[in-house]
Amino acid sequence: MKMPKNLQRYCPYCKKHTDHTVSVNKKKNPSSLTYGSKVRARRRGRARGKGNMGRYSKPAISQFKMTGKKTSKKTDLRFQCKECKKTHIQGPGFRARKIEFK
Ligand SMILES: [Zn+2]
């Protein structure tokens, strides 16, 4: 998906619409488990005295059929105000395979 490099956007610090530079936030500190799987494991563990409900005694995920990496990822855009130089994030992200800047 193509995105404009500069956008008119509302700046919550200047409290008006100003010019913004758009950039994609790069993924930081990789982990073997994704955030979602950590959250799910924690929720499973909430069932008192039942452990993780079989999560770690299942066969490897590569032996499951309906799994795989999604081809698109949700965007994590950062908008930097050109007037106050402060950065703010987008609202809910949208799915896109690739983000390009015009
Ligand atoms: Zn601003």
Backbone and ligand atoms as CSV (ligand in chain L), in Angstrom:
chain,resi,resn,atom,element,x,y,z
A,1,MET,N,N,0.833,-1.192,0.000
A,1,MET,CA,C,0.000,0.000,0.000
A,1,MET,C,C,0.869,1.243,0.000
A,2,LYS,N,N,0.448,2.240,-0.766
A,2,LYS,CA,C,1.243,3.464,-0.835
A,2,LYS,C,C,0.698,4.501,0.133
A,3,MET,N,N,1.594,5.134,0.847
A,3,MET,CA,C,1.216,6.149,1.838
A,3,MET,C,C,1.933,7.436,1.482
A,4,PRO,N,N,1.264,8.561,1.671
A,4,PRO,CA,C,1.990,9.818,1.479
A,4,PRO,C,C,2.989,10.044,2.614
A,5,LYS,N,N,4.123,10.640,2.274
A,5,LYS,CA,C,5.163,10.853,3.282
A,5,LYS,C,C,4.795,11.981,4.232
A,6,ASN,N,N,4.049,12.929,3.704
A,6,ASN,CA,C,3.623,14.059,4.533
A,6,ASN,C,C,2.109,14.142,4.539
A,7,LEU,N,N,1.558,14.437,5.682
A,7,LEU,CA,C,0.107,14.469,5.834
A,7,LEU,C,C,-0.296,15.665,6.678
A,8,GLN,N,N,-1.495,16.174,6.382
A,8,GLN,CA,C,-2.123,17.136,7.277
A,8,GLN,C,C,-2.849,16.332,8.338
A,9,ARG,N,N,-2.519,16.537,9.584
A,9,ARG,CA,C,-3.128,15.744,10.647
A,9,ARG,C,C,-3.313,16.599,11.874
A,10,TYR,N,N,-4.232,16.140,12.715
A,10,TYR,CA,C,-4.462,16.872,13.958
A,10,TYR,C,C,-3.331,16.570,14.935
A,11,CYS,N,N,-2.709,17.603,15.481
A,11,CYS,CA,C,-1.663,17.411,16.485
A,11,CYS,C,C,-2.272,17.662,17.863
A,12,PRO,N,N,-2.281,16.651,18.742
A,12,PRO,CA,C,-2.885,16.844,20.066
A,12,PRO,C,C,-2.073,17.786,20.961
A,13,TYR,N,N,-0.836,18.083,20.564
A,13,TYR,CA,C,-0.010,18.982,21.381
A,13,TYR,C,C,-0.214,20.425,20.953
A,14,CYS,N,N,-0.245,20.653,19.611
A,14,CYS,CA,C,-0.511,22.002,19.111
A,14,CYS,C,C,-2.014,22.297,19.103
A,15,LYS,N,N,-2.833,21.264,19.202
A,15,LYS,CA,C,-4.295,21.364,19.195
A,15,LYS,C,C,-4.837,22.000,17.921
A,16,LYS,N,N,-4.213,21.679,16.803
A,16,LYS,CA,C,-4.718,22.105,15.497
A,16,LYS,C,C,-4.126,21.202,14.433
A,17,HIS,N,N,-4.603,21.345,13.199
A,17,HIS,CA,C,-4.064,20.550,12.106
A,17,HIS,C,C,-2.741,21.140,11.637
A,18,THR,N,N,-1.725,20.294,11.555
A,18,THR,CA,C,-0.412,20.738,11.096
A,18,THR,C,C,0.135,19.693,10.125
A,19,ASP,N,N,1.258,20.006,9.495
A,19,ASP,CA,C,1.936,19.049,8.622
A,19,ASP,C,C,2.652,18.004,9.459
A,20,HIS,N,N,2.553,16.747,9.040
A,20,HIS,CA,C,3.194,15.653,9.766
A,20,HIS,C,C,4.030,14.815,8.808
A,21,THR,N,N,5.124,14.272,9.317
A,21,THR,CA,C,5.894,13.282,8.575
A,21,THR,C,C,5.467,11.905,9.059
A,22,VAL,N,N,5.232,11.008,8.114
A,22,VAL,CA,C,4.767,9.665,8.446
A,22,VAL,C,C,5.936,8.698,8.372
A,23,SER,N,N,6.034,7.798,9.342
A,23,SER,CA,C,7.040,6.743,9.285
A,23,SER,C,C,6.470,5.479,9.896
A,24,VAL,N,N,7.050,4.350,9.529
A,24,VAL,CA,C,6.613,3.066,10.079
A,24,VAL,C,C,7.510,2.723,11.251
A,25,ASN,N,N,6.903,2.284,12.344
A,25,ASN,CA,C,7.693,1.884,13.503
A,25,ASN,C,C,8.253,0.505,13.263
A,26,LYS,N,N,9.563,0.349,13.472
A,26,LYS,CA,C,10.202,-0.945,13.275
A,26,LYS,C,C,10.004,-1.808,14.518
A,27,LYS,N,N,9.932,-3.100,14.284
A,27,LYS,CA,C,9.719,-4.039,15.383
A,27,LYS,C,C,10.941,-4.052,16.301
A,28,LYS,N,N,10.671,-4.045,17.593
A,28,LYS,CA,C,11.764,-4.027,18.565
A,28,LYS,C,C,11.823,-5.331,19.352
A,29,ASN,N,N,12.914,-5.540,20.075
A,29,ASN,CA,C,13.243,-6.735,20.868
A,29,ASN,C,C,12.437,-7.988,20.544
A,30,PRO,N,N,12.895,-8.762,19.551
A,30,PRO,CA,C,12.168,-9.959,19.162
A,30,PRO,C,C,12.158,-11.018,20.267
A,31,SER,N,N,11.093,-11.779,20.330
A,31,SER,CA,C,10.956,-12.814,21.335
A,31,SER,C,C,10.506,-14.092,20.651
A,32,SER,N,N,10.749,-15.240,21.297
A,32,SER,CA,C,10.356,-16.502,20.676
A,32,SER,C,C,8.840,-16.622,20.638
A,33,LEU,N,N,8.171,-16.032,21.618
A,33,LEU,CA,C,6.710,-16.035,21.635
A,33,LEU,C,C,6.212,-14.663,21.214
A,34,THR,N,N,5.121,-14.658,20.481
A,34,THR,CA,C,4.544,-13.377,20.124
A,34,THR,C,C,3.777,-12.822,21.319
A,35,TYR,N,N,3.429,-11.551,21.228
A,35,TYR,CA,C,2.694,-10.933,22.334
A,35,TYR,C,C,1.356,-11.625,22.530
A,36,GLY,N,N,0.674,-11.944,21.422
A,36,GLY,CA,C,-0.640,-12.571,21.516
A,36,GLY,C,C,-0.564,-13.937,22.174
A,37,SER,N,N,0.471,-14.732,21.847
A,37,SER,CA,C,0.549,-16.064,22.436
A,37,SER,C,C,0.896,-15.978,23.918
A,38,LYS,N,N,1.644,-14.979,24.313
A,38,LYS,CA,C,1.932,-14.790,25.740
A,38,LYS,C,C,0.651,-14.442,26.491
A,39,VAL,N,N,-0.152,-13.573,25.899
A,39,VAL,CA,C,-1.402,-13.173,26.539
A,39,VAL,C,C,-2.328,-14.373,26.664
A,40,ARG,N,N,-2.418,-15.180,25.577
A,40,ARG,CA,C,-3.286,-16.354,25.618
A,40,ARG,C,C,-2.806,-17.345,26.665
A,41,ALA,N,N,-1.477,-17.563,26.765
A,41,ALA,CA,C,-0.952,-18.505,27.747
A,41,ALA,C,C,-1.272,-18.024,29.162
A,42,ARG,N,N,-1.179,-16.707,29.369
A,42,ARG,CA,C,-1.477,-16.154,30.693
A,42,ARG,C,C,-2.960,-16.347,31.017
A,43,ARG,N,N,-3.825,-16.159,30.025
A,43,ARG,CA,C,-5.258,-16.327,30.264
A,43,ARG,C,C,-5.601,-17.772,30.558
A,44,ARG,N,N,-4.958,-18.706,29.850
A,44,ARG,CA,C,-5.189,-20.115,30.117
A,44,ARG,C,C,-4.765,-20.456,31.534
A,45,GLY,N,N,-3.654,-19.871,31.963
A,45,GLY,CA,C,-3.146,-20.146,33.306
A,45,GLY,C,C,-4.059,-19.618,34.388
A,46,ARG,N,N,-5.021,-18.779,34.021
A,46,ARG,CA,C,-5.909,-18.202,35.015
A,46,ARG,C,C,-6.910,-19.243,35.538
A,47,ALA,N,N,-7.154,-20.309,34.743
A,47,ALA,CA,C,-8.030,-21.383,35.214
A,47,ALA,C,C,-7.329,-22.060,36.381
A,48,ARG,N,N,-7.896,-21.924,37.545
A,48,ARG,CA,C,-7.169,-22.269,38.750
A,48,ARG,C,C,-6.906,-23.770,38.847
A,49,GLY,N,N,-5.635,-24.140,39.041
A,49,GLY,CA,C,-5.262,-25.523,39.283
A,49,GLY,C,C,-5.311,-26.407,38.058
A,50,LYS,N,N,-5.533,-25.829,36.883
A,50,LYS,CA,C,-5.621,-26.667,35.692
A,50,LYS,C,C,-4.421,-26.459,34.776
A,51,GLY,N,N,-3.426,-25.767,35.237
A,51,GLY,CA,C,-2.232,-25.582,34.423
A,51,GLY,C,C,-2.535,-24.744,33.195
A,52,ASN,N,N,-1.932,-25.085,32.090
A,52,ASN,CA,C,-2.106,-24.286,30.881
A,52,ASN,C,C,-3.095,-24.936,29.916
A,53,MET,N,N,-3.892,-25.887,30.379
A,53,MET,CA,C,-4.911,-26.575,29.584
A,53,MET,C,C,-4.317,-27.216,28.330
A,54,GLY,N,N,-3.192,-27.869,28.497
A,54,GLY,CA,C,-2.639,-28.660,27.398
A,54,GLY,C,C,-1.882,-27.894,26.348
A,55,ARG,N,N,-1.622,-26.631,26.606
A,55,ARG,CA,C,-0.963,-25.814,25.593
A,55,ARG,C,C,0.423,-26.345,25.231
A,56,TYR,N,N,1.197,-26.767,26.202
A,56,TYR,CA,C,2.580,-27.135,25.931
A,56,TYR,C,C,2.771,-28.641,25.817
A,57,SER,N,N,1.693,-29.439,25.857
A,57,SER,CA,C,1.834,-30.866,25.617
A,57,SER,C,C,1.294,-31.253,24.243
A,58,LYS,N,N,0.933,-30.267,23.433
A,58,LYS,CA,C,0.470,-30.532,22.082
A,58,LYS,C,C,1.663,-30.742,21.156
A,59,PRO,N,N,1.463,-31.391,19.994
A,59,PRO,CA,C,2.564,-31.491,19.043
A,59,PRO,C,C,2.951,-30.121,18.505
A,60,ALA,N,N,4.082,-30.097,17.810
A,60,ALA,CA,C,4.592,-28.828,17.302
A,60,ALA,C,C,3.590,-28.187,16.359
A,61,ILE,N,N,3.584,-26.870,16.362
A,61,ILE,CA,C,2.598,-26.135,15.573
A,61,ILE,C,C,2.774,-26.410,14.084
A,62,SER,N,N,3.980,-26.837,13.677
A,62,SER,CA,C,4.207,-27.115,12.255
A,62,SER,C,C,3.443,-28.349,11.801
A,63,GLN,N,N,2.962,-29.147,12.772
A,63,GLN,CA,C,2.182,-30.330,12.414
A,63,GLN,C,C,0.692,-30.020,12.303
A,64,PHE,N,N,0.311,-28.805,12.657
A,64,PHE,CA,C,-1.080,-28.411,12.479
A,64,PHE,C,C,-1.275,-27.973,11.033
A,65,LYS,N,N,-2.518,-28.114,10.550
A,65,LYS,CA,C,-2.726,-27.766,9.144
A,65,LYS,C,C,-3.134,-26.317,8.957
A,66,MET,N,N,-4.016,-25.848,9.832
A,66,MET,CA,C,-4.565,-24.518,9.592
A,66,MET,C,C,-3.772,-23.424,10.299
A,67,THR,N,N,-2.475,-23.509,10.200
A,67,THR,CA,C,-1.669,-22.454,10.794
A,67,THR,C,C,-0.728,-21.906,9.746
A,68,GLY,N,N,-0.050,-20.860,10.094
A,68,GLY,CA,C,0.903,-20.239,9.191
A,68,GLY,C,C,0.942,-18.766,9.434
A,69,LYS,N,N,1.997,-18.158,8.960
A,69,LYS,CA,C,2.114,-16.723,9.156
A,69,LYS,C,C,1.138,-16.013,8.255
A,70,LYS,N,N,0.555,-14.956,8.753
A,70,LYS,CA,C,-0.304,-14.142,7.909
A,70,LYS,C,C,0.567,-13.377,6.936
A,71,THR,N,N,0.003,-13.134,5.746
A,71,THR,CA,C,0.815,-12.456,4.739
A,71,THR,C,C,0.778,-10.952,4.919
A,72,SER,N,N,-0.184,-10.483,5.699
A,72,SER,CA,C,-0.222,-9.044,5.932
A,72,SER,C,C,-0.061,-8.783,7.423
A,73,LYS,N,N,0.411,-7.615,7.749
A,73,LYS,CA,C,0.597,-7.235,9.149
A,73,LYS,C,C,-0.148,-5.932,9.387
A,74,LYS,N,N,-0.492,-5.709,10.642
A,74,LYS,CA,C,-1.122,-4.433,10.961
A,74,LYS,C,C,-0.054,-3.348,11.004
A,75,THR,N,N,-0.428,-2.185,10.522
A,75,THR,CA,C,0.546,-1.104,10.453
A,75,THR,C,C,0.722,-0.461,11.824
A,76,ASP,N,N,1.897,0.086,12.034
A,76,ASP,CA,C,2.186,0.825,13.260
A,76,ASP,C,C,2.862,2.121,12.819
A,77,LEU,N,N,2.018,3.086,12.472
A,77,LEU,CA,C,2.550,4.320,11.904
A,77,LEU,C,C,2.818,5.347,12.997
A,78,ARG,N,N,3.854,6.141,12.767
A,78,ARG,CA,C,4.180,7.252,13.674
A,78,ARG,C,C,4.056,8.539,12.890
A,79,PHE,N,N,3.446,9.518,13.502
A,79,PHE,CA,C,3.291,10.821,12.873
A,79,PHE,C,C,4.072,11.853,13.674
A,80,GLN,N,N,4.992,12.506,12.997
A,80,GLN,CA,C,5.754,13.541,13.691
A,80,GLN,C,C,5.295,14.901,13.217
A,81,CYS,N,N,4.887,15.720,14.179
A,81,CYS,CA,C,4.437,17.071,13.872
A,81,CYS,C,C,5.631,17.915,13.465
A,82,LYS,N,N,5.463,18.682,12.382
A,82,LYS,CA,C,6.589,19.487,11.921
A,82,LYS,C,C,6.751,20.756,12.744
A,83,GLU,N,N,5.721,21.135,13.476
A,83,GLU,CA,C,5.814,22.374,14.260
A,83,GLU,C,C,6.435,22.134,15.624
A,84,CYS,N,N,5.922,21.118,16.367
A,84,CYS,CA,C,6.449,20.903,17.713
A,84,CYS,C,C,7.406,19.719,17.765
A,85,LYS,N,N,7.585,19.004,16.655
A,85,LYS,CA,C,8.507,17.866,16.541
A,85,LYS,C,C,8.116,16.693,17.445
A,86,LYS,N,N,6.908,16.704,17.960
A,86,LYS,CA,C,6.484,15.587,18.803
A,86,LYS,C,C,5.862,14.506,17.917
A,87,THR,N,N,6.001,13.258,18.364
A,87,THR,CA,C,5.499,12.123,17.602
A,87,THR,C,C,4.287,11.545,18.287
A,88,HIS,N,N,3.272,11.217,17.499
A,88,HIS,CA,C,2.159,10.464,18.054
A,88,HIS,C,C,1.826,9.318,17.133
A,89,ILE,N,N,1.054,8.355,17.671
A,89,ILE,CA,C,0.808,7.119,16.939
A,89,ILE,C,C,-0.564,7.156,16.299
A,90,GLN,N,N,-0.775,6.239,15.381
A,90,GLN,CA,C,-2.060,6.147,14.709
A,90,GLN,C,C,-3.075,5.498,15.640
A,91,GLY,N,N,-4.320,5.577,15.267
A,91,GLY,CA,C,-5.367,4.884,16.004
A,91,GLY,C,C,-5.279,3.406,15.694
A,92,PRO,N,N,-6.411,2.727,15.485
A,92,PRO,CA,C,-6.333,1.322,15.135
A,92,PRO,C,C,-5.581,1.111,13.835
A,93,GLY,N,N,-4.696,0.124,13.800
A,93,GLY,CA,C,-3.927,-0.154,12.599
A,93,GLY,C,C,-4.789,-0.860,11.568
A,94,PHE,N,N,-4.338,-0.845,10.323
A,94,PHE,CA,C,-5.048,-1.578,9.266
A,94,PHE,C,C,-4.070,-2.572,8.668
A,95,ARG,N,N,-4.594,-3.609,8.078
A,95,ARG,CA,C,-3.745,-4.668,7.552
A,95,ARG,C,C,-3.220,-4.273,6.177
A,96,ALA,N,N,-1.927,-4.502,5.980
A,96,ALA,CA,C,-1.320,-4.243,4.682
A,96,ALA,C,C,-0.110,-5.136,4.560
A,97,ARG,N,N,0.171,-5.576,3.331
A,97,ARG,CA,C,1.347,-6.424,3.131
A,97,ARG,C,C,2.625,-5.601,3.234
A,98,LYS,N,N,2.576,-4.440,2.616
A,98,LYS,CA,C,3.791,-3.638,2.549
A,98,LYS,C,C,3.379,-2.180,2.538
A,99,ILE,N,N,4.139,-1.374,3.259
A,99,ILE,CA,C,3.858,0.058,3.281
A,99,ILE,C,C,4.974,0.771,2.531
A,100,GLU,N,N,4.570,1.541,1.543
A,100,GLU,CA,C,5.546,2.328,0.797
A,100,GLU,C,C,5.204,3.795,0.945
A,101,PHE,N,N,6.242,4.616,0.935
A,101,PHE,CA,C,6.007,6.052,1.012
A,101,PHE,C,C,6.254,6.689,-0.329
A,102,LYS,N,N,5.324,7.527,-0.729
A,102,LYS,CA,C,5.433,8.186,-2.042
A,102,LYS,C,C,6.454,9.295,-1.991
L,1,ZN,ZN,ZN,2.446,19.759,17.073
